[in-house]
Amino acid sequence: MPRPSMLPPVTPDLTDRSYWTGTIKMSLSKLFILRALFQAPAHGYEIARRVAEMTRGCCSPTEGTIYPVLRDFEAGGYVTRADVVVGGRERKVYTLTDKGCDALRTALIAWAEASQALESASRDLFPDGYSEPSAAAECCSTSRSDPAGADHQ
């Protein structure tokens, strides 16, 4: 029996800002969900609203993102779930546990360290500070002597 042809792996376009934005948002969603529950217990829709509010819309998790994360958090003991009636509707309300608070602290420290490293690594590319998307285009084109970037490391 012939084997189905193997499709080559899809290589993401690393020059596409949406690739990086999506990767960052996916990683930060868990942190912001924990942070939203640190405020007070909440149901999924309220958690999503809090996350969108605290990130000023930068990170707005959908049901497809939030509920699998909450299930993982519950299985890991980071949150507990209770079925309660809110506004006449039965809802699953999630509460952060002590272990969840520890996870939030750990995540905040790790992201702070990563942010500092990112700032340090980009300081020579953006000596006046990063302000506009055009600055990113200029930083790489003006700092390289070889158009192919062979001598830029």
N, C-alpha and C positions, 0 to 999 in steps of 0.2 A: 504494500500500500504506500503510495507516495506521501512524503511528509509535506505539510503545508509550508509554503515559503515563509521564512522568518523575515519580518519587517525590520528594517533598521530602526534603532532607537531614535525617538524624537529628541533632537537637541534644541533646548530652549534658546531663544534669541536673547543673549545677554546684553545686547544694546537696547533692548526694549524696556523702557522704564516700568511698564505694567508688570513685567516678569519680577522685577525687584520689589515693587510695591506689593504685589500679591504674596510674595515669599515673606516679606516683613510682616504684613497684616496677619497671615496665617500663623506665624510664630507668636505674635503679640496677642492674638485673640485669647489664648489661655490665660495669660497674665491679666488681661483686662477683665475677663470673666471672674477670676478670683478677686480682683480689686472691687468689682461691682458687688460681689457678695460680702466683702468686708464691710461695706456700708450698712447692709441689712439683708436679711433673707428676702428672696424674691423668686417669682416665677420667670420662665424663659423670656417672655416678651418684655418684662420689666428689666431683666438683665441686659437684653439687647439694647433697650432704650438708654440705660445707664452707661453702657460702653460707648454708644454713639455720642452721648452727651459729654462724657469725660474726655473723649478723643476728638471732640469737635467735628464728628462725622468721618474722621480718618479711618476708623475701624468700626464698621457696622456689621456685626455678625448676623448671618441669616439663620433660619431654623435648621438648615442643613449643616451649619457649622456648630451652632450652640448646643443642640441636644446630644449629638455624639460626644462632645467634650464633657457635658454634664454627666452623661452615663459613665464615661471614663473616670471622672472625678469621684463619682459616687462609688464605683467599684474599687477605687484606690483609697477610699476613706477620707477624701479631701472635702467632701460635702455630704450632707444627709438630705433626704427628700421626704417631704410629707405631703399627702394629698389633702388640700383644704379648699373650702368654698370661698372664692373671692368675687365679689360683685355678682353673685348668683351662679357663678360657673365654678366647676371643680377644676383646680389647677394643681400642678406639681410645684411646690415651693421648696427651694433649695437653700440650705443654711451652711455656711462655712464652718468647718470643724477646726479644732486646734491644729491638726495636721495640715489643713488647708491654709491656715494663717502662716504656718511655718513655710509652706510651699510658696506663698505670696512673697514673704520676706526674701527667700532664696532667689526667686525669680527677679525681684526688684534689684537685688544686689548684682546678679549676673548681668542684667540688662544695663545697669549703670556702668559696670566695668566694660561691657561691650561698647557702650556709647562713648566712653572716654577713649577707648582704643580707636574707635572710628574717627573721632575728632583728631586724635594725635596723628593717625595715618593719613588724614586728608589735609593737615595743616599746611604742608608744602605745596599742595595743589591749589589751595584756596587761602593764600596768605592774608587776604583782607576779609576773610569770612565768606561763607557760602550764602548767597542771597537769591540768586536767580538761576533758573535752569540753564540759561545761556552760559553761565560761569562754568558749568560742568563741561560743556563742549569746548570752551576756550582753554580750560586747564590742561587737557590732554593734547590739544593741537599745538599750543604754544610752548609746552615744556619739552617736547621731543625734538631731537635733532635729526633722527632718522624717521622719514615719513611712515615707514612700516612699524616703527616702534621697537626695532630690534635692540637698540641700546638703552631702552627705558626699562628699569626694573624697580 
